[in-house]
Amino acid sequence: MYNRVIIFMFLICNVLLYSQEDRATIYLNENGLTIDSLAKVIDNEDISYKEKVALVYKCSYKKDTLREKQIEVLNRILKESKKQKDVDGILYLYVYLADLYYVWEENHLFDVYLDSADLYMEDATRPLSLARYHFTKGTQAINKPYGRKEGYKQFENAIDYFNRIENEISSIEATLYDITIYTANMPDTVFSKRIIGKIENILGRDYSPFIKFLLYSMKSDLYYEYFKTSKNEIILDSAIHFEIERVNIYNKENDVLPAGLDYDILQSYLLLAEYYSQKQNPDWNLINSCIKNAENIGYSDDYYILSYTEYAKSIMYYGQKKFSDAEKSIKDAEKFLQMDIQQTGSMYPEESYYSDEIAYADLHCKILMAQKNYKEALVFNELKNNLRKKLQDIESQEIDFLYNTEKEDIKIEQLKNINHQQLKSNIMLIMAISLFIILIVLLWAWLKMMNKNFRNHYKLILKEKQEVEINLKINEERATKSLLEKYEILSESRIKEIEIEGKNREIEILLKEKEVFDNEIGAFTKRLHLLDKLSKNKKLVNTTGNIENQLIIEDLIALLNKKLPRKPEYIELLRSIDNKYITLLKSPFTGYLSKFYVKYCLCFTIGMEISEVAECFEIEPSSVHVLRYRLKKRISFTIGGNLNEFLRKLRMTMP
């Protein structure tokens, strides 16, 4: 009902909160910093860049004078930020410039500078820069068709970043004020509940009367939205309670609240008059008092305030059955609303007035019906229905847009998951190849070391052999010398020695024959060992294959016991599967399936559902579908066929 009040309140409070009088000097903060003094600081080469940008962070903006001077100074510090490669400073300054152009209603430049800020957002780390960026992105989104959801998401991000900044409660207050305006104009109960929770956390950390004032505003709006759908008077009383609390905070702590909130209080009185009028037994004196309080605040030149005040009066007169006065007030309300549309219609889309026009037409129709002027009442009833249809069409388009956007987001997420799985597979493959290469290198190094050790050992043995041979020759020479010396004296002994030498030759012949025989026995023994080893290896291969198949079964049984204990029948089916079937799955017939694919084939063979397979292996159902597709492709199976049925039939064919 009061969305136009909210829009005008937004414009007025922006001026009150962020600007000074329209004069030549621009004060950028409460400490008296001017645009000229900031320019001198930026141009001073003796001041470090860090000090300069820290001063810029303390500046406020949204001043509609000396535009060229502000843009020139900000572009100079932006140029220096780029030289310093300060991503946070660049992001903050681009957002700063975008906000200025937004206030100056130069939407094209606003979008250009914000697009430039997008390029630096991913690398920024400073919470203040990111908070300003997300709030401005939310402002951009919410002022575009069907951008409410994205805008509210950006606002939440902005609040989260503001919460990370120490001594920035004033920045949070200004941001929350703007957000309350947006949420009141475009209600979203889900978003409002989340924001209310965040605001309550802020109040628990740093108490601020202004934030509490804004919290009660959002709670009042939230409970009134609930009341419109439930028509429960208890919920309406909650909305009334929080509006009264807003007024109480204003009256008790006005000295610490920002200036210009009398417009908000005027709105609160009109809302209270409207809320009280919807109770089953309205207190008309209290309602009249609320309207009088609103009129006493002023703003008599504001067409929308005049329109809404007359609307509140018309509700009151209608409830008191003063139909003539009610008709006069509703006509005045409609007149002032049209004047407001003519005055500000170029700034806002036509549909932003629909809710007010619907409410006015509905009340006018009821008044005419009470006066039994049915013909004219039908005109306003038709007008109300036409406006509702237009509003519903807009809401339907927004829902369709959001639905299509969510569908695309889901597709993107699925593609991301697939790419992630592929990336993981590639990483695993690279790791496996790397490990294989490392293993080969280590094996080569080991063989090289063994070869070196063997050669060293061989050289040592060869050296020892040479020493033995030398010693033997020395001994032989000594023996020969001794024999020669004794030859002449012991001729008879010499003859005997010759006989002994003859016998030695016979012994040598026998030893050579024995050596040949031993070599033949050794070769025969080696062949026997080789045949025995081959026989044992053949048995080992068969046994190893069975063990591997059994391990696959046991792994799956362990997973089912852990993930699906409610399905014991699956375990019984797994135990009944024969090793030959698993061996067949790993054979060329099915494309040499790995253990990984064999496990999934066994799950499909025993009839597990997609969701159960996903739960068992802790993956997404979409990933199971991708695996089924790959299995079909590996075994050259028709994609449109039933993989489970194929695997069961394949098992039945086993002997």
Secondary structure, 3 states (H helix, E strand, C coil): CCHHHHHHHHHHHHHHHHCCCCCCCCECCCCCCEHHHHHHHHHCCCCCHHHHHHHHHCCCCCCCCCHHHHHHHHHHHHHHHHHHCCHHHHHHHHHHHHHHHHHCCCHHHHHHHHHHHHHHHCCCCCHHHHHHHHHHHHHHHHCCCCCHHHHHHHHHHHHHHHCCCCCCHHHHHHHHHHHHHHHHHCCCHHHHHHHHHHHHHHHHHCCCHHHHHHHHHHHHHHHHHHHHHHCCHHHHHHHHHHHHHHHHHHHHCHHHCCCCCHHHHHHHHHHHHHHHHCCCCCCHHHHHHHHHHHHHHCCCCCHHHHHHHHHHHHHHHHHCCCHHHHHHHHHHHHHHHHHHHHHHCCCCCHHHHHHHHHHHHHHHHHHHHHCCCHHHHHHHHHHHHHHHHHHHHHHHHHHHHHHHHHHHHHHHHHHHHHHHHHHHHHHHHHHHHHHHHHHHHHHHHHHHHHHHHHHHHHHHHHHHHHHHHHHHHHHHHHHHHHHHHHHCCCHHHHHHHHHHHHHHHHHHHHHHHHHHHHHHHHHHHHHHHHHHHHHHHHHHHHHHHHHHHHHHHHHHHHHHHHHCCCCHHHHHHHHCCCHHHHHHHCCHHHCCCCHHHHHHHHHHHCCCCHHHHHHHHCCCHHHHHHHHHHHHHHCCCCCCCCHHHHHHHHHHCCC
